[in-house]
Amino acid sequence: MAVPRPACVAFLVRPLPALAALAAVLSLGACATPEKMTAEAVQCGTREVSIIPSRFSRMGSRTAWCASCRGTVYRCATNAQRTRTECVPSREGDGCGG
């Protein structure tokens, strides 16, 4: 006669493949941080880049931000897929406070 498994064990075993897939997807999306995208766009090291408070961050934007590297403030933007990023030196009135 087979021993029945407790319901709580069956509940924990079933979602494991789905949770593993979700964790993999989330970890891939975390690779494209604003610091990394800025560093690549302006040829700075990731540790040299700091994201600074701006109008974009106050509005909750995920595709536009302001960053500084080696004493220069940049206004950066990316597409929704985070596959293309452009950073230009900040100018007065552009939301970065430069």
C-alpha positions as CSV (number, residue, x, y, z in Angstrom):
1,M,0.0,0.0,0.0
2,A,1.4,3.4,-1.0
3,V,2.0,6.0,1.7
4,P,0.2,9.2,0.8
5,R,2.3,12.4,0.8
6,P,1.1,15.2,2.9
7,A,-0.7,18.0,0.9
8,C,1.9,20.6,1.9
9,V,4.7,18.6,0.3
10,A,2.8,18.1,-3.0
11,F,2.1,21.9,-3.0
12,L,5.8,22.7,-2.7
13,V,7.0,20.2,-5.3
14,R,4.6,21.3,-8.1
15,P,5.7,24.9,-8.5
16,L,9.4,24.3,-8.4
17,P,10.0,24.2,-12.2
18,A,7.9,27.3,-12.6
19,L,9.8,29.1,-9.9
20,A,13.2,28.0,-11.4
21,A,12.1,29.4,-14.8
22,L,11.0,32.7,-13.2
23,A,14.2,33.1,-11.3
24,A,16.2,32.5,-14.5
25,V,14.2,35.2,-16.4
26,L,14.5,37.7,-13.5
27,S,18.3,37.1,-13.2
28,L,18.8,37.8,-17.0
29,G,16.9,41.1,-16.8
30,A,19.0,42.2,-13.9
31,C,22.2,42.3,-16.0
32,A,21.2,45.6,-17.7
33,T,21.5,48.0,-14.8
34,P,21.7,51.8,-15.5
35,E,25.2,51.8,-14.1
36,K,26.4,49.1,-16.6
37,M,24.5,50.7,-19.5
38,T,26.0,54.1,-18.7
39,A,29.5,52.7,-18.3
40,E,29.3,51.0,-21.8
41,A,27.9,54.2,-23.4
42,V,30.5,56.6,-22.1
43,Q,33.5,54.3,-21.8
44,C,33.7,54.4,-18.0
45,G,34.2,51.6,-15.5
46,T,31.0,50.5,-13.8
47,R,32.5,51.4,-10.4
48,E,33.2,55.0,-11.7
49,V,29.5,55.5,-12.6
50,S,27.0,56.8,-10.1
51,I,23.3,57.3,-10.8
52,I,22.2,60.7,-9.5
53,P,18.8,61.9,-8.3
54,S,17.0,63.7,-11.1
55,R,13.6,64.6,-12.5
56,F,13.5,61.2,-14.2
57,S,14.0,59.2,-11.1
58,R,11.4,61.3,-9.2
59,M,8.9,60.5,-12.0
60,G,9.7,56.8,-11.7
61,S,11.3,56.4,-15.2
62,R,13.1,53.2,-16.0
63,T,14.3,54.3,-19.4
64,A,15.8,57.7,-18.6
65,W,18.3,58.6,-15.9
66,C,21.2,60.9,-15.0
67,A,24.6,59.6,-14.1
68,S,28.0,61.0,-13.4
69,C,31.4,59.6,-14.3
70,R,34.8,61.3,-13.9
71,G,33.3,64.6,-13.0
72,T,30.9,64.8,-16.0
73,V,27.1,64.5,-15.6
74,Y,25.3,62.6,-18.4
75,R,21.7,62.3,-19.4
76,C,21.0,58.7,-20.5
77,A,18.1,56.9,-22.2
78,T,17.5,53.4,-23.3
79,N,14.7,51.5,-25.1
80,A,12.2,49.4,-23.2
81,Q,14.2,46.2,-24.1
82,R,17.4,47.8,-22.8
83,T,19.3,46.8,-25.9
84,R,20.4,50.3,-26.9
85,T,21.6,53.1,-24.7
86,E,22.6,56.7,-25.4
87,C,24.2,59.1,-23.0
88,V,25.0,62.8,-23.7
89,P,26.6,65.4,-21.5
90,S,24.0,67.1,-19.4
91,R,23.0,70.7,-20.3
92,E,21.1,73.2,-18.2
93,G,17.4,72.5,-18.0
94,D,17.5,68.9,-19.2
95,G,16.4,67.4,-15.9
96,C,19.8,66.4,-14.6
97,G,20.6,69.7,-13.0
98,G,23.6,70.2,-15.2
